Amino acid sequence: MSNSNKQTNKSSITEAPSHFDNLEKMTVLELLTNINKEDAKVHQAVEKAVPQIQQLVERIVERMQKGGRVFYLGAGTSGRLGVLDASELPPTFGVPDNMVIGLIAGGDVALRKAVEAAEDDPEKAWAELQQYKPTPRDTIIGIAASGTTPYVIGGINKGRENGLLTGCITCNPYSKIAEATEFPIEAIVGPEFVTGSTRLKAGTAQKMILNMITTTIMIKLGRVKGNKMVNMQLTNKKLVERGTQMIMDELKIQHDEAKRLLLLHGSVKEAIESFNK
């Protein structure tokens, strides 16, 4: 459990001044080099958070094995990252699109355009979740770089009151969202290169952690064999060829036969299992 529940710190690292100034006077090479130097800190911050990620993921897997789902709540960049991660799971792992669901303050229009004040309503997220009929087997993960977004914190509070597992991904220590959450994840990446622009290091850290969470969950739920995406959806020629090659490698058969089996059964896993019966 995070130290976030033990004390409160009013400072916001995500809003702290950049370590760099006079950016407009830098050359293109200097800008790119310095941004890259700052990005190098993201890996270190995420590495420190691995034990927190582990605690949350282990409990999510337990619930999802019993039919539970994961809901992401976020606003702005954080919300977009949650929706992105959720939308990539069905084609990658062949799971239903209601296993992991991303909600963003302001709705789908906010994926492309800012929706004024949408993140300031603490009641909105839980109201939006009602269409999915949440149960105690489900998990809510709030994504908020600052750790102060009312839309996200309100959803976390109501979810916890109703018995859902709660986690969060934030980039400030001792934040309000971590205090509200059972299993907070804190990736403290430091001030942004452009002061307050959390689409930079904070966003990168959040994306990395989301990748870690859902990839690990999908592997533990049996959606990967060896190191292959054997349940991926065959949505284009590239993926059909990738699946065909997987079957060729596994069954030691020729291309045409492997492709025939793949298209007949609809997934690498089903094709291999059918062949081995």
C-alpha positions as CSV (number, residue, x, y, z in Angstrom):
1,M,0.0,0.0,0.0
2,S,1.2,3.5,-0.8
3,N,2.4,6.0,1.7
4,S,-0.2,8.3,0.2
5,N,-2.6,7.3,2.9
6,K,-0.2,8.3,5.6
7,Q,0.3,12.0,4.9
8,T,-0.8,14.8,2.6
9,N,1.5,16.9,0.5
10,K,0.1,20.0,-1.1
11,S,2.9,20.4,-3.6
12,S,2.3,19.2,-7.2
13,I,5.3,17.9,-9.0
14,T,3.4,17.7,-12.3
15,E,2.9,21.5,-12.1
16,A,6.4,22.4,-10.9
17,P,8.6,24.5,-13.1
18,S,10.6,22.8,-15.8
19,H,14.3,22.2,-15.2
20,F,14.9,24.0,-18.5
21,D,14.2,27.6,-19.4
22,N,14.3,29.8,-22.5
23,L,13.1,26.9,-24.6
24,E,12.4,29.2,-27.5
25,K,16.1,30.0,-27.7
26,M,17.2,26.4,-28.1
27,T,18.1,24.9,-31.4
28,V,16.0,22.0,-32.7
29,L,18.8,19.6,-31.7
30,E,19.0,21.0,-28.2
31,L,15.2,20.7,-27.8
32,L,15.1,17.1,-29.0
33,T,18.2,16.1,-26.9
34,N,16.8,17.6,-23.8
35,I,13.3,16.1,-24.2
36,N,15.0,12.8,-24.7
37,K,17.0,13.2,-21.5
38,E,13.8,13.9,-19.6
39,D,12.1,10.9,-21.1
40,A,14.9,8.7,-19.9
41,K,13.6,9.4,-16.4
42,V,10.3,7.7,-17.1
43,H,11.6,4.2,-17.1
44,Q,13.2,4.7,-13.7
45,A,10.0,6.0,-12.2
46,V,7.9,3.2,-13.6
47,E,10.5,0.6,-12.4
48,K,10.1,1.9,-8.8
49,A,6.3,1.5,-9.1
50,V,6.5,-2.2,-10.2
51,P,5.6,-3.5,-6.7
52,Q,2.5,-1.3,-6.6
53,I,1.6,-2.5,-10.1
54,Q,2.0,-6.1,-9.0
55,Q,-0.3,-5.7,-6.0
56,L,-3.1,-4.3,-8.2
57,V,-2.7,-6.7,-11.1
58,E,-2.8,-9.8,-8.9
59,R,-6.1,-8.7,-7.5
60,I,-7.5,-7.8,-10.9
61,V,-6.7,-11.2,-12.3
62,E,-8.5,-12.9,-9.4
63,R,-11.6,-11.0,-10.2
64,M,-11.4,-11.3,-14.0
65,Q,-11.1,-15.0,-13.7
66,K,-14.6,-14.9,-12.1
67,G,-16.0,-12.7,-14.8
68,G,-15.0,-9.3,-13.5
69,R,-14.2,-6.3,-15.8
70,V,-11.9,-3.3,-15.6
71,F,-13.0,0.3,-16.1
72,Y,-10.6,3.1,-16.8
73,L,-11.6,6.6,-15.7
74,G,-9.7,9.7,-17.0
75,A,-9.9,13.2,-18.4
76,G,-7.8,14.8,-21.2
77,T,-4.6,12.9,-22.1
78,S,-5.2,10.4,-19.2
79,G,-8.6,9.6,-20.4
80,R,-7.5,9.2,-24.0
81,L,-4.7,6.8,-22.9
82,G,-7.3,4.7,-21.1
83,V,-9.6,4.5,-24.1
84,L,-6.6,3.7,-26.3
85,D,-5.5,0.8,-24.1
86,A,-9.0,-0.7,-23.8
87,S,-9.6,-0.4,-27.6
88,E,-6.4,-2.3,-28.4
89,L,-7.2,-5.4,-26.4
90,P,-9.9,-7.1,-28.5
91,P,-7.9,-7.1,-31.7
92,T,-4.6,-8.0,-29.9
93,F,-6.0,-10.8,-27.6
94,G,-9.3,-11.7,-29.1
95,V,-11.3,-10.7,-26.0
96,P,-14.8,-9.1,-25.9
97,D,-14.8,-5.3,-26.0
98,N,-16.6,-5.2,-22.6
99,M,-13.8,-6.8,-20.6
100,V,-11.8,-3.5,-20.3
101,I,-13.7,-0.3,-20.9
102,G,-12.3,3.2,-21.0
103,L,-14.4,6.2,-20.0
104,I,-13.3,9.8,-20.6
105,A,-14.7,12.9,-19.1
106,G,-16.8,14.6,-21.8
107,G,-17.5,11.4,-23.7
108,D,-16.2,10.2,-27.1
109,V,-16.1,13.8,-28.4
110,A,-13.4,14.5,-25.9
111,L,-11.1,12.0,-27.6
112,R,-10.4,14.7,-30.3
113,K,-11.5,18.0,-28.7
114,A,-11.3,19.4,-25.2
115,V,-14.7,19.5,-23.5
116,E,-14.8,22.4,-21.1
117,A,-15.2,21.6,-17.4
118,A,-16.2,18.0,-18.1
119,E,-13.6,16.8,-15.6
120,D,-14.9,19.0,-12.8
121,D,-18.1,17.0,-12.1
122,P,-17.4,14.4,-9.3
123,E,-20.8,12.6,-9.9
124,K,-20.5,12.1,-13.6
125,A,-18.2,9.1,-13.8
126,W,-20.3,6.9,-11.6
127,A,-23.5,7.9,-13.4
128,E,-21.9,6.9,-16.7
129,L,-20.8,3.6,-15.2
130,Q,-24.4,2.6,-14.4
131,Q,-25.0,1.6,-18.0
132,Y,-22.5,-1.2,-17.5
133,K,-24.2,-2.4,-14.2
134,P,-20.9,-2.6,-12.2
135,T,-20.5,-5.3,-9.6
136,P,-18.0,-6.0,-6.8
137,R,-16.1,-8.4,-9.2
138,D,-15.2,-5.3,-11.3
139,T,-12.2,-2.9,-10.9
140,I,-12.0,0.8,-11.5
141,I,-8.6,2.3,-12.3
142,G,-8.5,6.1,-12.2
143,I,-5.9,7.7,-14.4
144,A,-4.9,11.2,-13.4
145,A,-1.4,12.7,-13.7
146,S,-2.1,15.4,-11.1
147,G,-4.1,13.0,-8.9
148,T,-6.8,15.7,-8.3
149,T,-9.3,15.3,-11.2
150,P,-12.9,15.4,-9.6
151,Y,-14.4,13.2,-12.4
152,V,-12.0,10.5,-11.6
153,I,-11.9,10.8,-7.8
154,G,-15.7,10.9,-7.6
155,G,-15.9,7.7,-9.6
156,I,-13.3,6.0,-7.4
157,N,-15.1,7.0,-4.3
158,K,-18.5,5.7,-5.4
159,G,-16.9,2.5,-6.8
160,R,-15.2,1.8,-3.5
161,E,-18.4,2.4,-1.6
162,N,-20.1,-0.2,-3.8
163,G,-17.5,-2.8,-3.3
164,L,-15.5,-2.5,-6.5
165,L,-11.7,-2.9,-6.4
166,T,-10.0,0.5,-6.9
167,G,-6.6,1.5,-8.3
168,C,-5.1,4.5,-9.9
169,I,-2.2,5.8,-11.9
170,T,-0.8,9.1,-10.9
171,C,2.4,11.1,-11.1
172,N,2.2,13.1,-7.9
173,P,3.0,11.7,-4.5
174,Y,0.5,12.0,-1.6
175,S,-2.3,12.8,-4.0
176,K,-6.1,12.9,-3.4
177,I,-6.7,10.1,-5.8
178,A,-4.1,7.9,-4.1
179,E,-5.7,8.6,-0.8
180,A,-9.1,7.5,-2.1
181,T,-7.8,4.3,-3.8
182,E,-7.0,0.9,-2.3
183,F,-4.1,0.2,-4.7
184,P,-2.5,3.4,-6.0
185,I,0.3,3.4,-8.5
186,E,2.6,6.4,-8.3
187,A,5.1,7.0,-11.1
188,I,6.9,10.2,-10.0
189,V,8.6,11.4,-13.2
190,G,9.3,14.9,-12.1
191,P,8.5,18.3,-13.7
192,E,7.7,18.3,-17.4
193,F,10.0,19.7,-20.0
194,V,7.3,22.2,-20.8
195,T,6.0,23.2,-17.4
196,G,2.7,21.4,-16.6
197,S,2.4,19.6,-20.0
198,T,1.6,16.2,-18.6
199,R,1.1,14.8,-22.1
200,L,4.9,14.4,-22.0
201,K,6.6,12.3,-19.3
202,A,3.5,11.7,-17.2
203,G,1.6,10.5,-20.3
204,T,4.4,8.3,-21.3
205,A,4.6,6.7,-17.8
206,Q,0.8,6.2,-17.8
207,K,1.0,4.5,-21.2
208,M,3.8,2.2,-20.1
209,I,1.9,1.2,-16.9
210,L,-1.3,0.5,-18.8
211,N,0.6,-1.7,-21.2
212,M,2.1,-3.6,-18.3
213,I,-1.2,-4.0,-16.5
214,T,-3.3,-5.3,-19.4
215,T,-0.6,-7.3,-21.1
216,T,0.1,-9.2,-17.8
217,I,-3.6,-9.7,-17.2
218,M,-4.1,-11.1,-20.7
219,I,-1.2,-13.5,-20.4
220,K,-2.5,-14.7,-17.0
221,L,-5.9,-15.2,-18.5
222,G,-4.4,-17.5,-21.1
223,R,-4.7,-15.2,-24.1
224,V,-1.0,-15.7,-25.1
225,K,0.9,-19.0,-25.9
226,G,4.6,-19.0,-25.5
227,N,5.2,-15.4,-26.7
228,K,2.6,-15.3,-29.4
229,M,-0.8,-13.5,-29.8
230,V,-2.6,-16.7,-30.6
231,N,-6.0,-15.1,-30.1
232,M,-5.6,-12.0,-32.1
233,Q,-8.4,-10.9,-34.5
234,L,-7.6,-11.5,-38.2
235,T,-8.5,-8.0,-39.3
236,N,-6.1,-7.5,-42.2
237,K,-3.7,-9.3,-44.5
238,K,-0.7,-8.6,-42.3
239,L,-2.3,-10.3,-39.3
240,V,-3.5,-13.3,-41.4
241,E,0.1,-13.8,-42.5
242,R,1.4,-13.4,-39.0
243,G,-1.1,-16.0,-37.8
244,T,-0.2,-18.3,-40.7
245,Q,3.5,-18.1,-39.8
246,M,2.7,-19.0,-36.1
247,I,0.8,-22.1,-37.2
248,M,3.6,-23.1,-39.6
249,D,6.1,-22.8,-36.8
250,E,4.0,-24.6,-34.3
251,L,2.7,-27.5,-36.5
252,K,5.6,-27.7,-39.0
253,I,3.3,-27.6,-42.0
254,Q,3.3,-25.7,-45.2
255,H,2.0,-22.2,-45.8
256,D,-1.1,-23.0,-47.7
257,E,-2.3,-25.6,-45.2
258,A,-1.5,-23.3,-42.3
259,K,-3.5,-20.5,-43.8
260,R,-6.4,-22.8,-44.6
261,L,-6.6,-23.9,-41.0
262,L,-6.3,-20.3,-39.7
263,L,-9.2,-19.0,-41.9
264,L,-11.3,-22.1,-41.2
265,H,-11.0,-21.8,-37.4
266,G,-10.6,-18.0,-37.1
267,S,-7.7,-17.9,-34.7
268,V,-4.2,-19.4,-34.3
269,K,-5.2,-21.1,-31.0
270,E,-8.3,-22.8,-32.4
271,A,-6.4,-23.9,-35.5
272,I,-3.6,-25.5,-33.5
273,E,-6.0,-27.1,-31.1
274,S,-8.1,-28.5,-33.9
275,F,-5.1,-30.0,-35.7
276,N,-3.9,-31.7,-32.5
277,K,-7.2,-33.4,-31.7
